[in-house]
Amino acid sequence: MASAHSSLSHDGRRTELREFLRSRRARVSPGDVQMPDSGRRRTPGLRREEVAVLAGVGVSWYTWLEQGRDIKVSGQVLDAIARVLLLGSAERAHLYRLAGLNPPPAPSAPSVEPSPEVRRLLEAWSPRSGYVRDRHWNFTAVNDAARVVFGYHENDHNCLVSFFTNARQRVLHQHWAEAAPDVTAAFRADAARYPDDPEFGRIAADLAAVSPEFAELWARHDVAEHTSAVKAIDHPDAGTMIFDATLLPLPEHPGHHLVLHNPRPGTGTQQRMESLLRQHSLVGATPRMSGHCPLRGHAPRIGGMNNSSQQMKAVTIPEFGGAEVLRVATVPVPEPGPGQVAIDVAYAGANFAEVLYRRGVVDVPLPFVPGIEVAGRIRAVGEGVEDVAVGQQVAALSIVDSGGYAEVVVTSADLVVPLDAFVIGMDVAAALPSNSTTAFLVLDRVARVEPGERVLIHAAAGGVGSQLGQAARLLGADRVVGTVGSAAKVETAKRFGYDEVITRDRIADAGEFDVVVDVVGGPARRASLDRLAPMGRLVVMGNASGAEDVGIPANELWFTNKTVSGFNLAAFSAAFPKETRQALRRAVAAAAAGDLRVEVETLPLEQAAEAHRRIESGTTTGKLVLKVAGE
């Protein structure tokens, strides 16, 4: 065991060790350690030979130790002596240090609720941001200021997982890519302190499975320790804010830290922060905790639900697994916050994204209400919402916080499109927000399709593929080709605006394209790059095949004048909600005018598991929607 650094000199430590052991021995009576008392003693406490016998060491050796002689000692022997002398944890650690050894970590629970004193400190820190995290970086308490400033929601239960998988966090942090290696290295350093704790490995393995960036950084085995950091964020409502973050260990709970944020002087952060918090009534208000973030294995609130006394029906994910884990449950009705609306859901779209939630590929708290798109009527509006009214029929994305498989869902007013000006069925309206919005954003915003260009779409018969082909045609593409996984889907895909539909094994003979959209991954991704013409654009927006990631050398793009871009609707919606709404409105208008065909099949909400099975089987065509209530 390595020697411990001490502010005492070598001789000073031996002197202190002698006095410490004598004082501890003097306070222990024979009866304290179940020894018979032989009568009167000249000095109080145990004799040296009694300590030696009870500890299982030689009498001479223990005498030398207590005399402060320069002898070698092991942790096992020190533990035995500490047991005999009835030392507490702090005294045991002190004994180790005086003997020149590093004390072993004190036994501790991996996660405990903050003490009342720590909670009061966190509350008093408001309106500045702060939170408490446990050994595994799970949040155990978050003050309201941190929720507003850093966008922590009920779905965020682990600092590390949220940093790599939460779209809001990736957009919010000004230097996310630069911070990611340090964050990963700090987590590895913490894991090394508890080599026998398997939870660190499980968290890392689960996160590496869904985050290529984390997987790459974790494989480096870098370590780093930080007690302070600078956090620069670009808040959508307040602009740039820069904070000094300080990590304070909580000695009574080893591994737990109180993380406090101070606005950096001279950056204008203090003023912007106070203005932001004033909008949420947190400046000048009585400091309070809004409740602790849920931990894995605890019972979190469902999908951001509040404690409303009203109840509703919802399909929940109580545990990760196959379609059979989906359950119809009664849960609290959510209420809209500032900038949000509550919608009485008529129909909810069923998507592959919700399958990923159910499988546990995406980090969500359990139980969880899935559902990323709906159509229904506005039930209530939050503070500051002016462009929609109670009773209006709407199509909406609930992709940022989910919750659509329920009678009521809450989402941002910026992701809602009123249907007053359109003649369209509510079942069709529920089928548009995810796939059709994605189609217009991918082709117009990302790929920037020009009239006369050639476009190739993979998975042409699927939900998003059926919309991509038609959107490409509406944007003026001259030749639109789709691929499918089997010959049985060719005729189905041809109904959605494609000039030609081929099976994916024929892609090498399909010619050159200006734009390729790939949701499949694996071999199709490499083949797609090969089919790009000079100045061609490949847009990656899925990995339905489940294949290993395909590396694309940057030098190849350089030499061939090709571009590869990515698109994720959840991340885009969180970063650019108003632009997302414009694309949704465009999709609704096209569908209402008959320019965008959506083939809808309806199932009752109670058959959500069946919808998931059919999506996972890869045999579905068009769009599945769940009927929640009457229109």
DAHULIN-V249179 format. One record per residue. N is the residue number from 1. BURIAL is b if it has 16 or more other C-alpha atoms within 10 Angstrom, else e. D_FIRST is the distance of its C-alpha to the first C-alpha in Angstrom with 1 decimal. Layout:
# DAHULIN-V249179
N_BURIAL_D_FIRST + N_BURIAL_D_FIRST
This chain:
# DAHULIN-V249179
1_e_0.0 + 2_e_3.8 + 3_e_6.6 + 4_e_9.0 + 5_e_12.6 + 6_e_15.2 + 7_e_18.9 + 8_e_19.2 + 9_e_19.4 + 10_e_17.4 + 11_e_20.4 + 12_e_21.0 + 13_b_17.7 + 14_b_18.4 + 15_b_21.9 + 16_b_20.9 + 17_b_18.5 + 18_b_21.5 + 19_e_24.0 + 20_b_21.9 + 21_b_21.3 + 22_b_25.0 + 23_e_26.3 + 24_b_24.4 + 25_b_25.6 + 26_e_29.1 + 27_e_29.6 + 28_b_28.9 + 29_b_32.0 + 30_e_32.3 + 31_e_34.1 + 32_e_31.2 + 33_e_29.2 + 34_e_32.3 + 35_e_32.9 + 36_e_36.5 + 37_e_37.5 + 38_e_39.1 + 39_e_41.1 + 40_e_41.1 + 41_e_38.0 + 42_e_38.2 + 43_e_35.1 + 44_e_34.0 + 45_b_31.1 + 46_b_29.3 + 47_b_29.2 + 48_b_26.1 + 49_e_27.0 + 50_e_27.4 + 51_b_23.9 + 52_b_22.5 + 53_e_24.8 + 54_e_24.0 + 55_b_20.2 + 56_e_20.7 + 57_e_19.4 + 58_e_21.7 + 59_b_23.9 + 60_e_23.4 + 61_e_19.6 + 62_b_19.9 + 63_b_22.6 + 64_e_20.6 + 65_b_17.8 + 66_b_20.6 + 67_b_22.3 + 68_b_19.4 + 69_e_19.1 + 70_e_16.4 + 71_e_14.5 + 72_e_11.0 + 73_e_9.9 + 74_e_7.9 + 75_e_8.0 + 76_e_11.0 + 77_e_12.8 + 78_b_12.5 + 79_b_13.9 + 80_b_16.6 + 81_b_17.6 + 82_b_17.7 + 83_b_19.9 + 84_b_22.2 + 85_b_22.6 + 86_b_23.3 + 87_b_21.0 + 88_e_21.5 + 89_e_18.9 + 90_e_19.2 + 91_e_19.0 + 92_b_15.9 + 93_b_14.1 + 94_b_15.8 + 95_b_14.5 + 96_b_10.8 + 97_b_11.9 + 98_b_14.0 + 99_b_11.5 + 100_b_9.6 + 101_b_6.7 + 102_b_7.3 + 103_b_9.6 + 104_e_9.9 + 105_e_13.2 + 106_e_16.2 + 107_e_18.5 + 108_e_21.3 + 109_e_24.4 + 110_b_24.4 + 111_b_27.8 + 112_e_29.8 + 113_b_33.0 + 114_b_32.9 + 115_e_33.8 + 116_e_37.3 + 117_e_36.1 + 118_e_34.3 + 119_b_37.4 + 120_e_39.7 + 121_e_37.6 + 122_b_38.0 + 123_b_41.7 + 124_b_42.2 + 125_b_40.7 + 126_b_43.6 + 127_b_45.6 + 128_b_42.5 + 129_b_40.3 + 130_b_37.1 + 131_b_35.1 + 132_b_32.0 + 133_b_29.8 + 134_b_27.2 + 135_b_23.8 + 136_b_25.8 + 137_b_28.1 + 138_b_30.9 + 139_b_33.4 + 140_b_33.7 + 141_b_36.3 + 142_b_38.4 + 143_b_41.1 + 144_b_44.5 + 145_b_44.3 + 146_b_41.4 + 147_b_43.5 + 148_b_46.4 + 149_b_44.7 + 150_b_42.1 + 151_e_44.2 + 152_b_41.7 + 153_b_43.6 + 154_b_43.1 + 155_b_42.2 + 156_b_39.1 + 157_b_36.3 + 158_b_33.3 + 159_b_32.7 + 160_b_31.4 + 161_b_34.1 + 162_b_36.8 + 163_b_35.9 + 164_b_36.4 + 165_b_39.2 + 166_b_41.2 + 167_b_44.2 + 168_b_44.6 + 169_b_41.1 + 170_b_41.6 + 171_b_45.0 + 172_b_44.0 + 173_b_41.1 + 174_b_42.7 + 175_e_39.9 + 176_b_38.5 + 177_e_37.9 + 178_e_36.0 + 179_e_33.9 + 180_b_33.0 + 181_b_30.3 + 182_b_28.5 + 183_b_28.9 + 184_b_27.5 + 185_b_24.5 + 186_b_23.7 + 187_b_23.9 + 188_b_21.5 + 189_b_18.9 + 190_b_19.5 + 191_b_19.4 + 192_e_15.9 + 193_e_14.7 + 194_e_16.2 + 195_e_15.7 + 196_e_17.4 + 197_e_20.4 + 198_e_23.2 + 199_e_25.5 + 200_b_24.0 + 201_e_24.9 + 202_e_28.2 + 203_e_29.1 + 204_b_28.3 + 205_e_30.2 + 206_b_33.2 + 207_b_33.4 + 208_b_33.2 + 209_e_36.1 + 210_b_38.3 + 211_b_37.2 + 212_e_37.3 + 213_e_36.0 + 214_b_32.8 + 215_b_32.4 + 216_e_32.7 + 217_b_30.2 + 218_b_27.6 + 219_e_27.9 + 220_e_26.8 + 221_e_23.2 + 222_e_23.4 + 223_b_21.1 + 224_e_22.2 + 225_e_21.7 + 226_e_24.8 + 227_e_25.8 + 228_e_29.3 + 229_e_31.8 + 230_e_35.5 + 231_b_37.5 + 232_b_41.0 + 233_b_43.2 + 234_b_46.7 + 235_b_48.1 + 236_e_51.3 + 237_e_53.0 + 238_b_51.6 + 239_e_50.8 + 240_b_47.9 + 241_b_45.4 + 242_b_42.3 + 243_b_39.6 + 244_e_36.5 + 245_b_33.8 + 246_b_31.1 + 247_b_28.1 + 248_e_27.3 + 249_b_24.4 + 250_e_25.6 + 251_e_22.9 + 252_e_24.7 + 253_b_24.2 + 254_b_20.8 + 255_b_21.5 + 256_b_25.2 + 257_b_26.8 + 258_b_30.2 + 259_b_31.8 + 260_b_34.7 + 261_b_37.2 + 262_b_39.4 + 263_b_42.4 + 264_b_42.0 + 265_e_44.7 + 266_e_47.5 + 267_e_47.3 + 268_e_49.7 + 269_b_47.1 + 270_b_47.8 + 271_e_51.5 + 272_b_51.0 + 273_b_48.5 + 274_b_50.8 + 275_b_53.7 + 276_b_51.8 + 277_b_50.7 + 278_e_54.2 + 279_e_55.5 + 280_b_53.3 + 281_e_54.3 + 282_b_50.8 + 283_b_51.8 + 284_e_53.3 + 285_e_52.6 + 286_e_50.6 + 287_b_46.9 + 288_b_45.9 + 289_b_43.4 + 290_e_44.9 + 291_e_42.6 + 292_b_39.1 + 293_b_38.5 + 294_b_38.2 + 295_b_35.0 + 296_e_34.6 + 297_e_35.7 + 298_e_37.5 + 299_e_41.3 + 300_b_42.1 + 301_b_45.6 + 302_b_47.5 + 303_b_47.8 + 304_b_48.1 + 305_b_50.6 + 306_e_51.4 + 307_e_52.2 + 308_e_55.9 + 309_e_57.9 + 310_e_59.8 + 311_e_58.7 + 312_e_59.2 + 313_b_58.8 + 314_b_56.1 + 315_b_54.4 + 316_b_50.6 + 317_b_47.5 + 318_b_45.7 + 319_b_43.1 + 320_b_42.5 + 321_e_44.4 + 322_e_47.8 + 323_b_51.1 + 324_e_51.4 + 325_e_48.8 + 326_b_51.2 + 327_b_52.7 + 328_b_55.7 + 329_e_54.6 + 330_e_55.9 + 331_b_53.9 + 332_b_54.7 + 333_b_57.1 + 334_b_55.4 + 335_b_56.9 + 336_b_57.1 + 337_b_55.4 + 338_e_56.6 + 339_e_57.8 + 340_b_57.6 + 341_b_60.2 + 342_b_60.3 + 343_b_62.2 + 344_b_64.0 + 345_b_63.1 + 346_b_65.9 + 347_b_64.1 + 348_b_60.6 + 349_b_59.8 + 350_b_57.5 + 351_b_55.2 + 352_e_52.4 + 353_b_50.1 + 354_b_50.3 + 355_b_49.4 + 356_e_46.2 + 357_b_45.5 + 358_b_46.1 + 359_b_43.9 + 360_b_41.0 + 361_b_40.9 + 362_b_41.5 + 363_b_39.2 + 364_b_41.4 + 365_b_40.9 + 366_b_42.3 + 367_b_45.0 + 368_b_46.6 + 369_b_50.3 + 370_b_50.8 + 371_b_53.9 + 372_b_54.1 + 373_b_58.0 + 374_b_60.9 + 375_b_64.5 + 376_b_66.0 + 377_b_67.5 + 378_b_66.0 + 379_b_65.3 + 380_b_64.0 + 381_b_62.9 + 382_b_60.3 + 383_e_60.8 + 384_e_61.9 + 385_b_63.2 + 386_e_66.8 + 387_e_67.7 + 388_b_67.6 + 389_e_69.3 + 390_e_69.0 + 391_e_70.9 + 392_e_70.7 + 393_b_69.8 + 394_b_66.9 + 395_b_64.6 + 396_b_61.0 + 397_b_57.6 + 398_b_54.9 + 399_b_52.3 + 400_b_50.0 + 401_b_49.2 + 402_b_50.9 + 403_b_52.7 + 404_b_56.0 + 405_b_56.2 + 406_b_57.6 + 407_b_60.8 + 408_b_59.6 + 409_b_57.2 + 410_b_56.2 + 411_b_55.8 + 412_b_56.4 + 413_b_60.0 + 414_b_59.5 + 415_b_59.0 + 416_b_62.2 + 417_b_65.7 + 418_b_68.8 + 419_b_71.2 + 420_e_74.4 + 421_e_75.9 + 422_e_75.2 + 423_e_76.8 + 424_b_73.9 + 425_e_72.7 + 426_b_69.6 + 427_b_68.2 + 428_b_68.6 + 429_b_67.2 + 430_b_64.0 + 431_b_63.7 + 432_b_63.8 + 433_b_60.9 + 434_b_58.1 + 435_b_59.7 + 436_b_62.7 + 437_b_61.0 + 438_b_58.4 + 439_b_61.2 + 440_b_62.8 + 441_b_59.6 + 442_b_58.3 + 443_b_61.6 + 444_b_62.9 + 445_e_59.9 + 446_e_57.4 + 447_b_59.5 + 448_e_62.5 + 449_b_65.0 + 450_b_68.3 + 451_e_71.8 + 452_e_72.5 + 453_b_69.0 + 454_b_67.7 + 455_b_65.0 + 456_b_63.0 + 457_b_61.4 + 458_b_59.1 + 459_b_59.4 + 460_b_62.9 + 461_b_63.8 + 462_b_60.9 + 463_b_60.9 + 464_b_59.8 + 465_b_61.4 + 466_b_64.8 + 467_b_64.6 + 468_b_63.4 + 469_b_66.4 + 470_b_68.8 + 471_b_67.1 + 472_b_67.2 + 473_b_70.9 + 474_e_71.5 + 475_b_69.8 + 476_e_72.2 + 477_b_70.3 + 478_e_72.8 + 479_b_71.1 + 480_b_68.7 + 481_b_67.1 + 482_b_64.8 + 483_b_62.7 + 484_b_62.0 + 485_b_60.0 + 486_e_63.0 + 487_e_66.7 + 488_e_67.4 + 489_b_66.3 + 490_b_68.4 + 491_e_71.5 + 492_b_69.6 + 493_b_67.9 + 494_b_71.3 + 495_e_72.4 + 496_b_70.0 + 497_b_71.5 + 498_b_70.3 + 499_e_72.7 + 500_b_70.9 + 501_b_68.2 + 502_b_66.5 + 503_b_63.7 + 504_b_60.5 + 505_e_60.8 + 506_e_63.8 + 507_b_62.1 + 508_e_62.4 + 509_e_66.2 + 510_b_66.3 + 511_e_66.9 + 512_b_65.3 + 513_b_64.4 + 514_b_63.8 + 515_b_61.5 + 516_b_59.3 + 517_b_57.6 + 518_b_54.9 + 519_b_53.5 + 520_b_52.7 + 521_b_50.0 + 522_b_49.0 + 523_e_51.7 + 524_b_54.2 + 525_b_52.2 + 526_e_52.2 + 527_e_55.9 + 528_b_56.6 + 529_b_55.4 + 530_e_57.5 + 531_b_60.6 + 532_b_60.3 + 533_b_63.0 + 534_e_62.3 + 535_e_61.3 + 536_b_60.5 + 537_b_58.0 + 538_b_55.7 + 539_b_54.5 + 540_b_51.5 + 541_b_51.5 + 542_b_50.0 + 543_e_48.4 + 544_e_50.6 + 545_e_50.0 + 546_e_46.2 + 547_e_45.7 + 548_e_42.7 + 549_e_43.1 + 550_e_45.4 + 551_e_44.2 + 552_e_47.0 + 553_e_46.7 + 554_e_47.6 + 555_e_49.5 + 556_e_51.7 + 557_b_52.8 + 558_e_53.4 + 559_e_55.6 + 560_e_57.5 + 561_e_58.1 + 562_b_56.6 + 563_b_54.7 + 564_b_52.2 + 565_e_51.7 + 566_e_50.0 + 567_b_51.4 + 568_e_49.9 + 569_b_52.3 + 570_b_49.8 + 571_b_48.2 + 572_b_51.7 + 573_b_53.1 + 574_b_50.3 + 575_b_50.8 + 576_b_54.6 + 577_b_56.1 + 578_e_59.6 + 579_b_59.8 + 580_b_58.7 + 581_b_61.5 + 582_b_64.0 + 583_b_63.1 + 584_b_63.5 + 585_b_66.8 + 586_b_67.9 + 587_b_67.0 + 588_b_68.9 + 589_b_71.9 + 590_b_71.9 + 591_b_71.6 + 592_b_74.4 + 593_e_76.6 + 594_e_76.2 + 595_e_74.5 + 596_b_71.1 + 597_b_71.3 + 598_b_68.7 + 599_e_69.1 + 600_b_67.8 + 601_b_67.2 + 602_b_66.6 + 603_b_64.7 + 604_e_64.3 + 605_b_61.0 + 606_b_60.4 + 607_b_60.3 + 608_b_57.4 + 609_b_55.5 + 610_b_58.4 + 611_b_58.4 + 612_b_54.7 + 613_b_55.4 + 614_e_58.2 + 615_b_56.3 + 616_b_53.4 + 617_e_56.0 + 618_e_57.1 + 619_e_60.8 + 620_b_61.7 + 621_b_64.0 + 622_b_64.9 + 623_b_63.3 + 624_b_62.4 + 625_b_62.7 + 626_b_62.2 + 627_b_65.1 + 628_b_63.7 + 629_e_66.9 + 630_e_70.6 + 631_e_71.5
